[in-house]
């Protein structure tokens, strides 16, 4: 794998590079030698963030971890990448697509555990009609990053969500 490491508001030290090589090096068996791995370190106030992006044919494996310690973020990111790779492998096997960025040994490796989707909680709630602005206020009050509501103007179910840049978005169904 070829690593492309950069930093925003931080100098990338040899210790950080070494930690990335150690953690992501465990994943080398999944990739061909010419696969690029983009790693970006960033610091915002007391948030230490690591972003890893691995472009692949027809897909992108991407993980982002934020914590108060950069090395803790690096430790967490390996598990996320490996989980995404397993899902991607299952998708490839199911759809019988070619996987040029993955090693043949990884594709042919037997899956030891099936990752099932487990729904652990179901919420039921009444949706009173409201406009998008009121839904944004309700979302902020609940502390979530999205809110489902019935639009008073269209009488359809919509979703408002908070974007990473602090703005809001709305999802309206199209039938």
Secondary structure, 3 states (H helix, E strand, C coil): CEEEEEEECCCCCHHHHHHHHHHHHCCHHHECCCCEEEEEEEEECCEEEEEEEEEECCEEEEEEEEECCHHHHHHHHHHHHHHHHHHHHHHHHHHCCCCCCECHHHHHCCCCCCCCCCCCCCCCCCCCEECHHHHHHHHHHHCCCEEEEEECCCCCEEEEEECCCCCEEEEECCC
